[in-house]
Amino acid sequence: MKVLALALCAVLSAVAVDDPIEVDIMKLTKIDWQQGKELPKEIRDLDGKEIIISGYMLTQFRDERKTIMIVDDSCQCAGTPAPNHFVEVTLDAKTEYKPGQLTFRGTLSVGEVEEDGFVTSLYRLEGSFF
Amino acid sequence: MLAALALLALVAGAQDPEPETDVERYLRVARTGSPVVRPQAAQRLVRLGAPAAERIFAECGDSPAEMARLGMDVIEVLGEFEHAELRAKLWQALDDRDFPWRPSAARTLAKTAVAAEADRIRALAGDNLAAVRSAAVDGFARLGDPERRDVVEGLLDDPHDRVRRSAALLLDRWGDPCALYYVVEDLRRDDRFFESETGKSARYEAILALEKRLGDRHGYAPEKPPAENRAAIDAIAKRVGELCEEAPALPAIARAGGATEGDVLGLEIRSCRRGEFFLRWTADDKLRVGQGNPATVDLPEGTVAALLAAALGAGSELDETFWGAPGCDSEVFYVRPDPAQRSTIYRVSKGPDAVEGLRPDALGRVAAALLASLPETRDDPRLRDLRARVGQALVAVGGELP
């Protein structure tokens, strides 16, 4: 019985400490996207997964907030971002704007979210600074 | 009594507000909504057609400066309306070098260009903004006029990689698959601009275009460095070789430069009016200009040590790292005395309107010193009138230098 319990513990802890997947933000953002079009399988497969991802905070938002947008480019001068050009990150605490590349860990959710008929996000991460 | 009637009217008005029309709603959202929905709202305006065009036209005012108040995302779609007066105003705005949304105006005009505008599209190919030159390629594609082939071929030497790739892909469409070698070359890029992975970004864009053209990635993984993609690059080059017998000799500006070392100071300027500049100073007194395979200039010995000391001194006076507001004009200073460490980044940014006293004095002194270290001009297109062009861009973003 004791052996069985130990084995179960070992299995559970192996699951719990599963390494998060390192995801290159450009893998998400550098795709051709159209509203309603299915995302590539390798991206859909990331839905619900624990990931680590790096990017730059969108400069449009300078106030302290819990939900930020990260992009793959430090400048973001090419115009306003399309839904596939950013990851919406909901942090466990408010943050001020931080320049430079930042890394986050959390659970990724993939798919179009619409508000009032507009697609407001494609990728969402719930997590924290890593 | 009068007061009571006025109150009654006010209450009645509040209870029965005029419903917002779709045109007003989408115009409002396209101008002031969340950044991600603005382009989508602008597209809805296009679908509404003539009533939206008339409403927008009424908002254009009498000058490009007034038209700029429509905002970038509305400007980005104006060419899609069939409205001759609106189109004329858009061309007028594009001709104004101080119009802040010139790339958006150029893109929408180019994507909807008509034959009578061919010469104007041709002129865009020589613009100081890479985004406008790239739009010229879209215009040539739309007009489908191989007579412009020489202009498009000229853009294969463009300082900006996106312009080169667009030109190469159009030449391929026009029956010159040898131009695809320019795109293949980007698969070999591994350059960075400080922490920005500029080479990787180019790799992603290049493989996306080549996959569409060739129907296969041949196992190429853009997130991996070129050294780990050799077999895939060879396979893709072989496919292109089947389409083009003799690979062209690529100019230095288009060749993959690989990683560079020793960058200790950097200045990245992106001005919606004066263009983009990527400048790096190395510990061994070299100036590198541009991304990818940058142009290199030898500086007098000790130049960079003095510049670095000035930058570190200025940094000690600054307790912030961001000045201004997000917008289309920015200058970013990178300071990295130890190239193995991350840079300290100082950013000055603003929207289309001039902001007095935006750049702090300490940073202004650094900017002036960096500017003075630049060569006035050289033959390489990236270095032509470099000091003057960078000086104008700095003034356009952060204001006059000390």
Contacts between the chains, C-beta under 8 A, distances in Angstrom:
chain1	res1	chain2	res2	distance
A	24	B	200	7.9
A	24	B	223	4.2
A	26	B	197	7.9
A	26	B	200	6.4
A	26	B	201	6.5
A	26	B	204	4.9
A	26	B	222	7.2
A	26	B	223	6.9
A	27	B	223	6.1
A	30	B	201	7.5
A	30	B	204	3.8
A	30	B	205	6.5
A	30	B	208	6.4
A	30	B	222	7.6
A	31	B	208	7.5
A	32	B	208	7.0
A	58	B	35	7.6
A	58	B	326	7.9
A	59	B	326	3.9
A	59	B	347	7.8
A	59	B	349	6.5
A	60	B	35	5.3
A	60	B	326	4.7
A	61	B	326	7.9
A	62	B	322	7.5
A	62	B	325	7.1
A	62	B	326	6.9
A	69	B	36	7.9
A	72	B	201	7.0
A	73	B	196	7.2
A	73	B	201	7.3
A	74	B	195	7.2
A	74	B	196	5.0
A	74	B	268	7.9
A	74	B	332	7.3
A	75	B	268	7.0
A	75	B	270	5.4
A	75	B	330	6.5
A	75	B	332	7.4
A	76	B	326	7.9
A	77	B	270	4.5
A	77	B	272	7.6
A	77	B	276	7.9
A	77	B	328	6.3
A	77	B	330	6.9
A	78	B	131	7.5
A	79	B	39	7.7
A	79	B	72	6.4
A	79	B	73	7.8
A	79	B	76	7.2
A	79	B	103	7.7
A	79	B	104	7.1
A	80	B	35	4.4
A	80	B	36	7.0
A	80	B	38	5.3
A	80	B	39	5.8
A	80	B	72	6.9
A	80	B	73	5.9
A	81	B	35	6.2
A	81	B	36	5.9
A	82	B	36	7.4
A	82	B	39	6.7
A	83	B	36	6.0
A	86	B	36	7.4
A	97	B	322	6.6
A	99	B	321	5.6
A	99	B	322	6.2
A	99	B	345	4.7
A	99	B	347	5.6
A	100	B	195	6.6
A	100	B	342	6.8
A	100	B	343	7.3
A	100	B	345	5.2
A	101	B	195	4.9
A	101	B	342	7.9
A	115	B	37	7.9
A	118	B	29	7.7
A	118	B	33	8.0
A	118	B	36	7.7
A	118	B	37	4.1
A	118	B	40	4.8
A	118	B	41	7.0
A	119	B	36	7.7
A	119	B	37	7.9
A	119	B	40	6.8
A	120	B	34	7.1
A	120	B	36	5.8
A	120	B	37	6.5
A	121	B	36	7.2
